[in-house]
Amino acid sequence: DSGSFRSLVDALVTVSIPTVAMTQPSAVPKFLRLSQNGKRFKYGSHPMQVMDLFASSPSYDGSTLSWTPFFVHGGAWGSGLPWKYRLVALSFLELGMAVVIVGYRTYPDADVTGQVDDVEQAMAMLYHTCPHLFPNQSKIGDDDGRRREDRHWMGNCLMGHSSGAHIALLLLVERVRYRIRIQNNTNTNHHPQRWKSVIPFEFDSFVGLSGPYGISNHFDYEAGRGVEEIAPMKPACGSSRQNFHAHYPAIQLVQLQSNCCDSNSNSTVGSSFEHLLPCHILLVHGVEDTTVPFTATAEVGYLIRSCGVRQCEELYLSKTGHQDTVLQFMVGGKTKDAVHSWLQRRVPSLSNPRDEWSKTQTNGSAENNNSPRTFLMDSKL
């Protein structure tokens, strides 16, 4: 693939913008206003290594900040640009938050490992450029691991849609791997040299939207649809079952935990990874998603909880497809309302959006880490 997939998909998305403008005319002035008020940062030499920062006001200094979302766009690892997801910022700007839309090199300019490194590099650059976005943060390796000096501060949230959710979760797992190596005083040469000065702050929460986390399973699903050789996922993720498994975040997390629990291991890390991952995890998926089946979220949620992470919640939305979960952040809908309600449960001082979360039903027990905490909206599976 010389980039033809990227050119085709990006062109189709661009062409579809007038259709969106006709169906959602109120979105046009909002998009233009964001275009004028956003601030772009380049964190690398490649044209795609950029990110856009949006704040509630041009003079925003972070003094009233309660949460900073960092959104990683999707595009099947082979397409996508930050400006196309600009409207995602609106729903968070309404709550007085600053929002970062992160771009990265897509295939064939970078495989998934390079994409993870890009996002990490972007975070490090922003941390040093805009420290006001990271209050109450200290560098990795502190004994307490979690600082909460300000009860209104919820921390920094890493978000992603589709392949962006996969990249974001894989980044979090690579952080776990690196932290274990540091705590055990083992060789860190597995990671790029720049990681030694990266990981300057923690993510307190993760929100994954419609993520194809299990690469091997998703390859089989794409093969059933006859698109496995067309989509860039296969070459971007290593073109072999071994590499597919190596890029499955939850499987890597389970293997890391197994290594730490090995009776022959001198690891200083406990059996639970709860202190190494974000405090709160929300996995969202549309029941009618035909691009990435919702079982991808069910499986990754189960595996994460099996590693001792109790605050990993799943939300399944009826009558919701693959693109709906991100479009509803742009123009309004149940995904936006549910995630906002999830936020409002954590910080009551936030403005209270329409409380879609209250319509959900809970299955399973929060006391049993292996019991899925599944939230259903509007209908039962």
VENBEL-V402039 format. One line per field, one symbol per residue. psi: psi as a letter, one per 20 degrees, with the letter a starting at -180 (. if undefined). Layout:
psi: ???
This chain:
psi: ojjhggggghgggghighghhhhmhihghgghghhhiqppppjriqhimrqpppriqhjpjjhjpipopoporakkjjrqqhhijhihhghhhhjkqqppoprrprpjhqahghgghggghgggghghhmhiilqkqrqqiqghhopmhoiioiapppqqpchhhggghhghhhggghhghghjlrpjihqqhiiijalirqpiqpopolpmgngghhghghhhikjhigqigghhjijqhghghhjoghghgghggghhiphjqkqjprhpjhiirqhpppppqphkoigoqihhhgghgghghijjohloqpoppqkpagihhhhihgjqahgggghhhgghhhnhiqqorpmhhiirqpqrpiiohippnppqphrq.
